[in-house]
Amino acid sequence: MLCEIRIQNFAIIDRLEVRFGEGFNVITGETGAGKSIIIDAVDLLLGGRGDVDFIRAGTDKSVVEGVFRLPPFLAPGIKAMLDEQGIDMETPNEITLTREMRANGRSICRINGSTANLQFFRDLGEKLVDIHGQSEHLSLLKGREHINLLDGYANLEGQRNALAGVVHKLNQVRSEIDNLVQDEAALARRIDMLGYQIEEIRAVAPQIGEEEKLNEERTRLSNAEQLASLSAEAQHILYEGGDDSTPSAVDLLKQAAAVLSKLAKIDPKFQSQSTEVESISAQAEELAAAVRRYREHVEYNPNRLNEVEDRIDALNRLKRKYGGTIEAVLEFSEKAKKELNDITHSEERLAALRQEEDRLLHQVGDLAAKLSDARKAAAIKLARAIEAELEDLRMEGARFDVQITQEDDPKGCFVGDRRLRFDNTGIDHVEFMIAANRGEPLRPLVKVASGGETSRIMLALKSVLSRADQTPTLIFDEIDQGVGGRVGAIVGQKLWNLSDGHQVLCVTHLAQLAGFADVHFKVSKGARGDRVVTSITPLDDKARVDELAEMLGAETISAKQSAHDILMLARRAKEGKGVQSALL
């Protein structure tokens, strides 16, 4: 719901802040005070068309900011949308939208303080608020939404999801078929390319882990002379010594072991040290032998070095072309072999895919036909329910119909002896039709002219479809256009009924309608210096009586009594005491 809106330098509004309540909110005030301007500001906040004319004269920018609390059923989807854009939801289940219009024509959109593009801003706004009077935000006037509203009304989401799953499988099969039936020249080129790639990898025959071994061998071969020199020096120190007067390290350790052995025989405390030196002496001999063997195998082999370098270069070429690692190269090879095999055996694969396509087309047809039958049954109930609502709203004789049509398609799904066009919603094209007056032909709802009839038609549709409509906030801008006071009370009760599952905001001139408000705001126009400013005030019970009396056209005692009677009538209607029948 729209919890709060802050408007600055917008048209005749200098600075205005409104905290809306849950349920049914009504905005009243004299003509020209700025009631509809508030709705225009909300429209701008939802991504509506920005115009520099909205900017208050003498200022360089206009700012509208709204705080929305998300209902549980909507919050996860909104959070997912924000996550995709990298926008944080700082407060759980709450978002803040900001729209700024500057005098140079630039428009800035922010969500929770983060800049967003206008299209995403608009997509998000459409999920939060539905404004009657602004067709951009009125889902009922979007023909593509009619099928969704009908399915929501009839609880057909489960059937639709099942159908969509099969359609997805069918699209995958058809995509593979398309790949297999490419023109022969392209297919031949693909076979040549795959064969070349597979052979190039096969000729090198890369092995996982061999790069590390090759790099180690290259290092040894490149440094063979230095390795031979160092190992010879180590062997000389360990085993040969410097000259006749300088014994080797091994000889010195043997001498130390002999001396410590004698010492241990005299003093047993040195037994462990004697044993340790004997062990070290033996290890030194083994080390000297190992160094000698290593030196004997060190060789400078330029031919082998070239072989290793060539092998490493070959592996690197494969890595650059096929994935960056040996593992990726081998995986590419396997996929190429599979694709080549599929193409080579494309006739057999194509026949199997054609059979699977036919099976899925029949399955889609069966599911879509059952879904269509369910829609047709629901459409009859929906039409009767809306006609009953229209009759309540003094549109006796008005007819409503849900037109469900299909279109033949030679590549479509099988339904009986026909092949019909389909998508993931099924085979139906759904459109709401209306005849506002007796004797008139049915016409598409999206082409109905504006006026009092349209307002009542929209209200009837909203009343019946409110369960299927998941937009949290519904705004009606002067829905009482062309509606008299007697019908106004009925309109008021129906709007209040809508607030059972939605937050409803309504701008009205009718006292009978306003009497049903849960929260009543009055918009006033005054002067501040030499400028006109707009203010908005929530009304208590006494102030409501005064405002309704003014709306009735007088401030007399009798007018105030009538205003009081309107409030009492609305209260009785809300308590379910049969006022609806009295109104009729």
TIFI-581229 format. One record per residue (C-alpha): x negated, y, z negated; residue in one letter. Coordinates in Angstrom, 1 decimal, decimal comma, m for minus. Layout:
N
X:Y:Z:A
...
This chain:
584
0,0:0,0:0,0:M
m1,0:3,6:0,5:L
m1,8:4,7:m3,1:C
m3,2:8,1:m2,4:E
m3,8:10,6:0,4:I
m5,9:13,7:0,3:R
m5,5:16,3:3,1:I
m7,7:19,3:3,6:Q
m7,3:22,1:6,2:N
m4,8:20,2:8,3:F
m2,3:22,4:10,2:A
m0,6:24,6:7,5:I
m1,9:22,4:4,7:I
m4,7:24,0:2,8:D
m5,4:21,3:0,3:R
m2,9:18,6:m0,7:L
m3,1:15,4:m2,7:E
m0,3:12,9:m3,1:V
m0,1:9,7:m5,2:R
2,5:7,5:m3,7:F
4,3:4,9:m5,7:G
5,4:1,3:m5,0:E
8,8:0,7:m3,6:G
10,8:3,4:m1,7:F
9,2:6,8:m1,5:N
11,2:9,7:0,0:V
9,8:13,1:1,1:I
12,3:16,0:1,5:T
12,0:19,8:1,9:G
13,3:22,6:4,0:E
12,6:22,6:7,8:T
9,1:23,8:8,6:G
7,7:23,2:5,1:A
5,3:20,5:6,4:G
7,0:17,1:5,7:K
6,3:15,7:9,1:S
2,8:17,2:9,1:I
2,0:14,9:6,2:I
3,0:12,0:8,5:I
0,9:13,4:11,3:D
m2,0:13,4:8,9:A
m1,4:9,7:8,1:V
m1,2:9,0:11,8:D
m4,6:10,6:12,2:L
m5,9:8,6:9,3:L
m4,9:5,4:11,1:L
m6,9:6,2:14,2:G
m4,3:8,3:16,0:G
m5,3:10,9:18,6:R
m7,3:13,7:17,1:G
m6,8:17,3:18,3:D
m8,7:20,4:17,3:V
m5,3:22,1:17,1:D
m4,7:20,2:13,8:F
m7,6:22,1:12,2:I
m6,3:24,9:10,0:R
m7,0:28,3:11,5:A
m10,1:29,9:10,1:G
m11,8:26,6:9,1:T
m14,3:24,5:10,9:D
m13,0:21,0:10,1:K
m10,0:19,0:8,8:S
m10,4:16,0:6,5:V
m7,8:13,3:5,7:V
m8,6:10,6:3,3:E
m6,4:7,7:2,1:G
m6,9:5,0:m0,5:V
m5,2:1,7:0,2:F
m4,6:m1,2:m2,2:R
m4,5:m4,5:m0,3:L
m1,9:m7,2:m1,0:P
m3,3:m10,7:m1,7:P
m2,2:m12,1:1,7:F
m4,0:m9,4:3,6:L
m7,2:m8,8:1,6:A
m9,2:m11,9:2,9:P
m8,6:m11,0:6,5:G
m9,5:m7,3:5,9:I
m12,6:m8,3:4,0:K
m13,7:m10,6:6,9:A
m13,2:m7,7:9,4:M
m15,3:m5,4:7,2:L
m18,0:m8,0:6,8:D
m18,4:m8,3:10,5:E
m19,1:m4,6:10,7:Q
m21,5:m4,7:7,7:G
m19,1:m2,6:5,6:I
m18,9:m3,3:1,8:D
m15,7:m3,5:m0,1:M
m16,9:m1,7:m3,2:E
m13,7:m2,1:m5,2:T
m11,9:m5,5:m4,8:P
m8,7:m5,4:m2,8:N
m9,1:m1,6:m2,2:E
m10,4:0,4:0,8:I
m10,8:4,1:1,5:T
m10,3:5,5:5,0:L
m11,6:8,9:5,9:T
m11,0:10,8:9,2:R
m12,7:14,1:9,9:E
m11,9:16,4:12,8:M
m14,4:19,2:13,6:R
m13,8:22,4:15,6:A
m16,3:21,3:18,2:N
m14,0:18,3:19,0:G
m16,1:15,7:17,2:R
m14,2:13,1:15,2:S
m15,8:11,0:12,5:I
m14,3:7,9:11,0:C
m15,5:6,4:7,7:R
m14,5:3,2:5,9:I
m15,6:3,0:2,2:N
m18,0:5,8:3,1:G
m19,6:3,9:6,0:S
m19,2:5,3:9,6:T
m17,1:3,2:11,9:A
m16,1:3,4:15,5:N
m12,6:4,7:16,4:L
m11,3:1,4:17,9:Q
m12,2:m0,6:14,8:F
m10,8:2,1:12,6:F
m7,6:2,0:14,7:R
m7,4:m1,8:14,5:D
m7,8:m1,7:10,8:L
m5,1:1,0:10,4:G
m2,6:m1,0:12,3:E
m2,8:m3,8:9,8:K
m2,1:m1,4:6,9:L
0,7:1,0:8,0:V
3,5:0,9:10,6:D
4,8:4,3:11,5:I
8,3:4,6:13,1:H
8,2:7,7:15,3:G
4,6:7,0:16,5:Q
4,8:4,2:19,1:S
1,0:3,6:18,8:E
1,7:2,1:15,3:H
5,1:0,6:15,9:L
4,6:m3,1:16,3:S
8,3:m3,6:17,3:L
7,7:m1,5:20,4:L
4,8:m3,7:21,5:K
6,2:m6,4:23,7:G
3,2:m8,7:23,1:R
4,2:m8,7:19,4:E
7,7:m10,0:19,9:H
6,7:m13,6:20,1:I
4,7:m13,2:16,9:N
7,6:m11,6:15,1:L
10,0:m14,4:16,3:L
7,6:m17,1:15,2:D
7,1:m15,5:11,9:G
10,8:m15,1:11,4:Y
11,3:m18,9:12,2:A
8,2:m20,1:10,2:N
6,7:m21,6:13,4:L
3,1:m20,9:12,5:E
2,3:m24,6:11,9:G
3,6:m25,7:15,3:Q
1,8:m22,9:17,0:R
m1,5:m23,8:15,3:N
m1,1:m27,4:16,3:A
m0,5:m26,4:19,9:L
m3,4:m23,9:19,9:A
m5,8:m26,8:18,8:G
m4,8:m28,9:21,8:V
m5,0:m26,0:24,2:V
m8,6:m25,4:22,9:H
m9,5:m29,0:23,7:K
m8,0:m28,7:27,1:L
m9,9:m25,5:27,9:N
m13,1:m27,2:27,0:Q
m12,3:m30,2:29,3:V
m11,5:m27,7:32,1:R
m14,7:m25,8:31,6:S
m16,7:m29,0:32,0:E
m14,7:m29,9:35,1:I
m15,5:m26,5:36,6:D
m19,2:m27,1:35,9:N
m19,1:m30,4:37,7:L
m17,2:m29,2:40,8:V
m19,5:m26,4:41,7:Q
m20,4:m26,0:45,3:D
m22,7:m28,8:46,6:E
m25,6:m26,4:47,3:A
m25,6:m25,0:43,8:A
m25,4:m28,5:42,4:L
m28,3:m29,7:44,5:A
m30,4:m26,7:43,4:R
m29,6:m27,6:39,8:R
m30,6:m31,2:40,3:I
m33,9:m30,1:41,7:D
m34,6:m27,7:38,9:M
m33,7:m30,3:36,2:L
m35,9:m32,9:37,9:G
m38,8:m30,5:38,1:Y
m38,4:m29,5:34,4:Q
m38,1:m33,1:33,2:I
m41,2:m34,2:35,2:E
m43,3:m31,2:34,1:E
m42,6:m32,2:30,4:I
m43,1:m35,9:31,1:R
m46,4:m35,3:32,8:A
m47,8:m33,6:29,8:V
m46,1:m36,0:27,4:A
m46,3:m33,8:24,3:P
m46,4:m35,4:20,9:Q
m45,2:m33,9:17,6:I
m48,2:m33,2:15,4:G
m50,9:m33,4:18,0:E
m51,5:m29,7:18,2:E
m53,0:m29,6:14,7:E
m55,4:m32,5:15,5:K
m56,4:m30,9:18,8:L
m57,1:m27,6:17,1:N
m59,3:m29,3:14,5:E
m61,2:m31,2:17,2:E
m61,7:m28,0:19,2:R
m63,2:m26,3:16,2:T
m65,6:m29,2:15,6:R
m66,7:m29,4:19,3:L
m67,1:m25,6:19,5:S
m69,4:m25,7:16,5:N
m71,3:m28,9:17,1:A
m74,8:m27,4:16,9:E
m74,1:m25,6:13,6:Q
m72,5:m28,7:12,2:L
m75,6:m30,8:13,1:A
m77,9:m28,3:11,6:S
m76,0:m27,9:8,3:L
m75,6:m31,7:7,9:S
m79,3:m32,2:8,5:A
m80,2:m29,6:5,9:E
m77,8:m31,2:3,4:A
m79,3:m34,7:4,0:Q
m82,8:m33,4:3,6:H
m82,1:m31,8:0,3:I
m80,2:m34,8:m1,0:L
m82,4:m37,6:0,2:Y
m85,8:m36,4:1,4:E
m86,8:m33,4:m0,7:G
m89,1:m30,5:0,3:G
m92,5:m32,1:0,4:D
m94,7:m34,5:m1,7:D
m94,6:m32,2:m4,7:S
m90,8:m31,5:m4,4:T
m88,7:m34,7:m4,8:P
m85,1:m35,0:m3,4:S
m82,0:m34,3:m5,4:A
m81,3:m38,1:m5,5:V
m84,8:m38,8:m6,9:D
m84,5:m36,1:m9,5:L
m81,1:m37,5:m10,6:L
m82,7:m41,0:m10,9:K
m85,5:m39,7:m13,0:Q
m83,1:m37,9:m15,3:A
m81,0:m41,1:m15,6:A
m84,1:m43,1:m16,6:A
m85,2:m40,6:m19,2:V
m81,7:m40,4:m20,7:L
m81,5:m44,2:m20,8:S
m84,6:m44,3:m22,9:K
m83,3:m41,5:m25,1:L
m80,0:m43,3:m25,7:A
m81,9:m46,4:m26,8:K
m83,5:m44,3:m29,6:I
m80,4:m42,2:m30,4:D
m77,0:m43,8:m29,4:P
m75,4:m40,4:m29,4:K
m76,8:m39,9:m25,8:F
m75,3:m43,1:m24,5:Q
m72,3:m41,4:m22,8:S
m74,5:m38,7:m21,2:Q
m76,9:m41,5:m20,0:S
m73,9:m43,3:m18,4:T
m72,6:m40,1:m16,9:E
m75,9:m39,3:m15,2:V
m76,2:m42,8:m13,8:E
m72,7:m42,3:m12,3:S
m73,7:m38,9:m10,8:I
m76,9:m40,4:m9,4:S
m74,9:m43,2:m7,7:A
m72,4:m40,6:m6,3:Q
m75,3:m38,5:m4,9:A
m76,6:m41,5:m3,1:E
m73,2:m42,1:m1,6:E
m72,9:m38,5:m0,6:L
m76,3:m38,6:1,0:A
m75,3:m41,7:3,0:A
m72,1:m40,0:4,1:A
m73,9:m36,9:5,3:V
m76,3:m39,0:7,2:R
m73,5:m40,9:8,9:R
m71,7:m37,7:9,7:Y
m74,9:m36,2:11,3:R
m75,4:m39,3:13,4:E
m71,9:m38,8:15,0:H
m72,2:m35,1:15,6:V
m72,6:m34,5:19,2:E
m72,4:m31,6:21,6:Y
m69,9:m32,8:24,3:N
m68,8:m29,9:26,6:P
m66,8:m32,3:28,7:N
m64,6:m33,3:25,8:R
m64,3:m29,7:24,7:L
m62,9:m28,8:28,2:N
m60,4:m31,7:27,9:E
m59,2:m30,5:24,6:V
m58,9:m26,9:25,8:E
m56,9:m28,0:28,9:D
m54,6:m30,1:26,7:R
m53,9:m27,2:24,4:I
m53,3:m24,9:27,4:D
m50,8:m27,4:28,8:A
m48,9:m27,6:25,6:L
m48,8:m23,8:25,2:N
m47,4:m23,5:28,8:R
m44,6:m25,9:27,9:L
m43,9:m24,0:24,7:K
m43,6:m20,7:26,5:R
m41,2:m22,1:29,0:K
m39,0:m24,4:26,9:Y
m38,5:m23,1:23,4:G
m41,6:m22,1:21,5:G
m42,4:m25,3:19,7:T
m43,1:m28,9:20,7:I
m39,9:m30,0:18,9:E
m37,9:m27,5:21,1:A
m39,7:m28,7:24,3:V
m38,7:m32,3:23,5:L
m35,2:m31,3:22,7:E
m34,9:m29,4:26,0:F
m36,2:m32,4:27,8:S
m33,5:m34,6:26,3:E
m30,7:m32,1:27,1:K
m32,0:m31,8:30,7:A
m32,0:m35,6:31,1:K
m28,4:m35,8:29,8:K
m27,3:m33,0:32,1:E
m29,1:m34,7:35,1:L
m27,5:m38,0:34,2:N
m24,1:m36,4:34,0:D
m24,5:m34,7:37,4:I
m25,9:m37,9:38,9:T
m22,9:m39,8:37,6:H
m20,6:m36,8:38,1:S
m18,0:m38,7:40,1:E
m17,4:m41,1:37,2:E
m17,5:m38,3:34,7:R
m15,2:m36,2:36,7:L
m12,7:m39,0:37,0:A
m12,7:m39,4:33,3:A
m12,3:m35,7:32,7:L
m9,5:m35,5:35,1:R
m7,7:m38,3:33,3:Q
m8,3:m36,5:29,9:E
m7,1:m33,2:31,4:E
m3,9:m34,9:32,6:D
m3,3:m36,4:29,1:R
m3,9:m33,1:27,4:L
m1,6:m31,2:29,8:L
1,2:m33,6:29,0:H
0,5:m33,2:25,2:Q
0,5:m29,4:25,6:V
3,8:m29,7:27,4:G
5,4:m31,8:24,7:D
4,3:m29,5:21,9:L
5,2:m26,4:23,8:A
8,6:m27,7:24,7:A
9,4:m28,5:21,1:K
8,1:m25,1:20,0:L
10,2:m23,4:22,7:S
13,3:m25,3:21,5:D
12,7:m24,1:18,0:A
12,3:m20,5:19,2:R
15,5:m20,6:21,1:K
17,4:m21,8:18,1:A
15,8:m19,1:15,9:A
16,5:m16,5:18,6:A
20,2:m17,0:18,3:I
20,1:m16,6:14,5:K
17,9:m13,6:14,8:L
20,2:m11,9:17,3:A
23,3:m12,5:15,2:R
21,5:m11,2:12,1:A
20,4:m8,0:13,8:I
23,8:m7,4:15,3:E
25,3:m7,7:11,8:A
22,8:m5,1:10,6:E
23,7:m2,8:13,5:L
27,4:m3,1:12,7:E
26,6:m2,1:9,1:D
24,8:1,0:10,6:L
28,0:2,0:12,5:R
26,8:0,6:15,8:M
29,8:m1,7:16,4:E
29,7:m3,4:19,7:G
25,9:m3,2:20,0:A
24,3:m6,4:21,4:R
20,9:m7,8:20,7:F
19,3:m10,7:22,5:D
15,9:m12,4:22,4:V
15,0:m13,2:26,0:Q
12,8:m16,3:26,4:I
11,5:m17,0:29,8:T
8,9:m19,4:31,4:Q
6,9:m19,1:34,6:E
6,0:m21,9:37,0:D
2,3:m22,6:37,6:D
0,9:m25,4:39,7:P
m1,9:m25,8:37,2:K
0,3:m25,5:34,2:G
1,4:m28,1:31,6:C
4,0:m30,7:32,3:F
7,5:m30,0:30,9:V
10,1:m32,3:32,4:G
9,8:m32,1:36,2:D
8,2:m28,6:36,0:R
4,7:m27,3:35,6:R
4,7:m24,1:33,5:L
2,1:m21,4:32,7:R
0,9:m21,6:29,1:F
m1,6:m20,2:26,6:D
m2,3:m20,9:23,0:N
1,2:m19,6:22,0:T
3,0:m22,0:24,3:G
5,0:m21,6:27,5:I
7,3:m18,8:26,4:D
7,4:m15,1:27,2:H
9,5:m13,4:24,5:V
11,1:m10,0:24,8:E
13,7:m8,3:22,6:F
16,6:m6,9:24,5:M
19,3:m4,4:23,3:I
22,5:m2,8:24,5:A
23,1:0,0:22,1:A
26,8:0,6:23,1:N
29,7:m1,6:24,2:R
29,7:m2,2:27,9:G
26,1:m1,3:28,5:E
23,7:m3,9:30,0:P
20,9:m5,4:27,9:L
17,6:m3,6:28,4:R
14,1:m4,2:27,0:P
13,7:m2,8:23,6:L
10,5:m1,1:24,6:V
12,5:1,1:27,1:K
15,2:2,2:24,7:V
15,5:6,0:24,6:A
14,7:7,9:21,4:S
17,3:9,3:19,1:G
19,6:8,3:16,3:G
20,4:4,9:17,9:E
16,7:4,1:18,1:T
16,3:4,9:14,5:S
19,1:2,6:13,5:R
17,9:m0,2:15,8:I
14,5:0,0:14,4:M
15,9:m0,2:10,8:L
18,1:m3,2:11,7:A
15,0:m5,0:13,2:L
12,9:m4,1:10,2:K
15,5:m5,3:7,8:S
15,8:m8,7:9,4:V
12,1:m9,2:10,3:L
10,6:m7,8:7,1:S
9,8:m11,3:6,0:R
7,8:m11,9:9,1:A
6,2:m8,4:9,2:D
3,0:m8,4:7,1:Q
2,3:m4,7:7,4:T
2,2:m3,5:3,8:P
3,4:0,1:4,3:T
6,3:1,2:6,5:L
6,8:4,8:7,3:I
9,9:6,3:8,8:F
9,7:9,9:10,0:D
13,2:11,4:10,0:E
15,0:8,1:10,6:I
18,2:10,0:9,9:D
18,1:11,8:13,2:Q
21,6:11,7:14,6:G
22,9:9,9:11,5:V
25,7:11,3:9,4:G
26,0:11,4:5,6:G
28,2:8,3:5,3:R
25,9:6,1:7,4:V
23,0:7,8:5,6:G
23,8:6,1:2,4:A
23,8:2,7:4,2:I
20,5:3,6:5,8:V
19,2:4,5:2,4:G
20,2:1,2:0,8:Q
18,6:m0,7:3,7:K
15,4:1,2:3,4:L
15,4:0,5:m0,3:W
16,0:m3,2:0,4:N
13,0:m3,2:2,7:L
10,8:m2,0:m0,3:S
11,3:m5,4:m1,9:D
8,4:m6,7:0,2:G
6,8:m3,4:1,4:H
6,0:0,0:0,4:Q
8,4:2,3:2,3:V
7,8:6,1:2,9:L
10,6:8,1:4,5:C
10,9:11,7:5,6:V
14,6:12,7:5,5:T
17,1:15,6:5,6:H
20,0:13,4:4,2:L
20,8:13,6:0,6:A
22,7:10,3:0,7:Q
19,5:8,6:2,0:L
17,2:10,3:m0,4:A
19,4:9,2:m3,4:G
18,0:5,7:m3,0:F
14,4:6,7:m3,6:A
12,3:5,1:m6,3:D
9,9:8,1:m6,0:V
11,1:11,4:m4,7:H
8,7:14,2:m3,4:F
9,6:17,7:m2,4:K
7,5:19,6:0,1:V
7,5:23,4:m0,2:S
6,1:26,2:1,8:K
4,7:29,3:0,1:G
2,3:32,2:0,5:A
m1,2:32,4:m0,8:R
m2,6:35,8:0,1:G
m1,8:36,3:3,7:D
m1,7:32,6:4,5:R
1,1:30,1:4,4:V
0,4:27,0:2,4:V
2,2:23,7:1,8:T
2,6:21,9:m1,5:S
4,2:18,6:m2,6:I
5,7:17,8:m6,0:T
7,1:14,6:m7,4:P
10,6:15,2:m8,8:L
12,1:14,1:m12,1:D
15,8:13,3:m12,5:D
16,9:16,9:m13,1:K
14,8:18,3:m10,2:A
16,2:15,6:m7,9:R
19,7:16,7:m8,6:V
18,7:20,3:m7,7:D
17,0:19,1:m4,6:E
19,9:16,9:m3,4:L
22,3:19,8:m4,0:A
20,2:22,1:m1,8:E
20,1:19,3:0,8:M
23,9:19,3:0,7:L
23,9:23,0:1,6:G
24,7:24,6:m1,7:A
23,5:25,2:m5,3:E
27,0:25,3:m6,8:T
28,2:23,2:m9,7:I
30,3:21,1:m7,4:S
27,2:20,5:m5,1:A
25,2:19,4:m8,1:K
28,0:17,1:m9,2:Q
28,0:15,6:m5,7:S
24,2:15,2:m6,0:A
24,7:13,5:m9,3:H
27,3:11,2:m7,8:D
24,9:10,3:m5,0:I
22,3:9,2:m7,5:L
24,8:7,2:m9,5:M
26,1:5,5:m6,4:L
22,5:4,6:m5,4:A
21,8:3,3:m8,9:R
24,9:1,1:m8,8:R
23,9:m0,2:m5,3:A
20,4:m1,1:m6,6:K
22,0:m2,9:m9,5:E
24,1:m5,0:m7,0:G
27,5:m3,8:m8,2:K
29,2:m3,9:m4,9:G
28,5:m0,4:m3,7:V
27,7:m1,6:m0,2:Q
31,3:m2,6:0,4:S
32,5:0,8:m1,0:A
30,1:2,5:1,4:L
31,6:0,6:4,4:L
